[in-house]
């Protein structure tokens, strides 16, 4: 019997599955062309791209900094930030699976075993009425009959059953398939967001690393300045004690040494702070001793010039916005199909018996199968309002895409322009650095000859140190700018994976 039920059940299911496939083409369209947004895309960038020799994929290797390479390896393997992103990827996948599961039939298995007992005294029955009393005139028999009349009679019943329950909405209008496609568009959108977020965190971490290198270089400069001022102070003190220099020179020298100590301690504290931040990023105890390198690299990652239009395909965040538009398009199609009638298929098959031994006996089989149809008639314009909500959300996603694309163009143009400006500043500072160093050395010679004052020496030394400090900072900003440009272009590879 069960085999016959299953056969009929399979035939019915197959028929509705064919009907489902027949109307599958009712699903919303997935195509969405960015060109329809009428975004003004120039044929070339306004600013000239930097000159390139080779195209570098692993951009961090261009710096030829083993400390950076080791640090990024630890970051990718141990960073709590990266591990969080990976878990968010799993969450996105599971949420998409949950959101799209309604398109499939739901099959549930249940088993039951019931036992109940009923006392007849609860219905007012006595044993005498059931013929259990004894009419003997013997007193003992009478007493025994009286005792028996107080006995409680009960009866029980046991039943068991197993059941398979099927529920399935026949998606003849494509409502559920649109919801499923929207869910997976959202999932892919989140994957692109997570990929771009991971890539951007790697770039930002590298920028922080070189900020630590700059801080270490500034600390070294302040130490050298301190040693130089101590040398000048000792020279002045020796001459002051011999009566060759006034006390003013000695006091100025002592003041400069004290101020240099303050500057040195500030640089030391800044380096400690950056090091602790870097150590936390790779999941290590923040000891504050990570960066020791003091050389700002002059070799930069080479970047391949891309046309502005290619930026839309390269940047994962733009692809994410594009997928959001497509997802909202499916949501609009889904909401419109909510206005149409819904057809639901349900069925049950199983057995019901009064003993466990009979559960697998086909003579105790039970089954039912049916179709339900529901159609919205009046709901206070709720469904039509939901359509308007989804249409508005679709338009918002389009505007977000337009804004995202324009911001991406702006980021590239801004970094290109800033790069040109920084290169000019580096060249100017190198000239100023050479001249200030010569002026400082000349002022020391003139002071030794008694031609100029100590104040002139200290001023030239301070100017030389300020220019050298600024030169270190600008060189680091050049590196920072190149990394930001790589990020603005979406990386050196068209596909970014999390």
Number of C-alpha atoms within 10 A of each C-alpha: 12 18 9 9 18 13 12 13 17 11 12 14 15 12 10 15 14 12 14 17 13 12 13 18 13 17 21 21 12 16 8 13 9 14 9 7 12 8 13 11 14 11 9 12 16 12 15 12 16 14 10 12 10 10 13 17 15 11 17 19 15 15 16 13 15 12 13 19 15 10 21 20 12 16 22 16 13 15 18 15 15 22 13 11 17 17 11 15 21 14 13 20 18 13 16 20 15 12 16 19 15 16 18 14 14 13 13 11 12 10 12 10 14 10 10 9 10 12 13 14 14 11 8 7 13 19 18 14 9 9 8 12 18 16 9 10 8 10 9 10 14 15 12 13 18 15 11 16 16 12 11 13 14 11 9 9 11 13 15 18 22 18 18 15 17 16 16 18 20 22 26 25 24 23 27 25 24 28 26 24 23 29 25 20 23 24 25 21 25 22 25 25 21 23 22 23 17 20 20 19 17 18 21 16 20 21 20 17 22 24 22 26 24 25 28 24 22 25 23 16 20 23 18 15 22 21 14 14 23 18 14 21 21 14 14 24 21 14 16 16 12 9 10 11 16 13 15 12 18 22 14 16 23 19 13 19 21 15 12 21 15 13 17 21 14 14 21 17 14 18 26 21 17 24 26 19 21 24 22 17 22 22 15 14 11 18 13 18 14 19 24 14 17 18 15 21 16 13 11 17 23 19 22 19 15 13 13 18 15 11 20 20 15 20 25 28 25 25 21 23 25 25 25 25 27 26 26 25 25 27 27 25 25 25 22 19 22 19 15 15 13 18 16 14 18 18 16 19 19 22 21 23 19 16 13 14 9 16 19 16 14 14 13 16 20 17 16 12 15 10 13 10 11 10 11 11 10 8 8 8 10 10 17 15 12 16 21 15 15 21 19 14 18 21 15 14 21 20 15 17 24 20 15 18 25 14 13 21 20 13 17 23 20 17 20 21 16 18 22 16 12 18 15 11 17 19 12 12 20 14 11 17 21 13 12 22 18 13 18 21 14 14 23 21 14 16 16 14 9 11 11 14 14 23 15 16 21 19 13 21 21 17 18 22 21 15 18 21 19 17 20 22 18 19 21 23 22 23 24 20 21 21 23 22 21 20 21 22 26 25 24 19 14 14 14 18 13 16
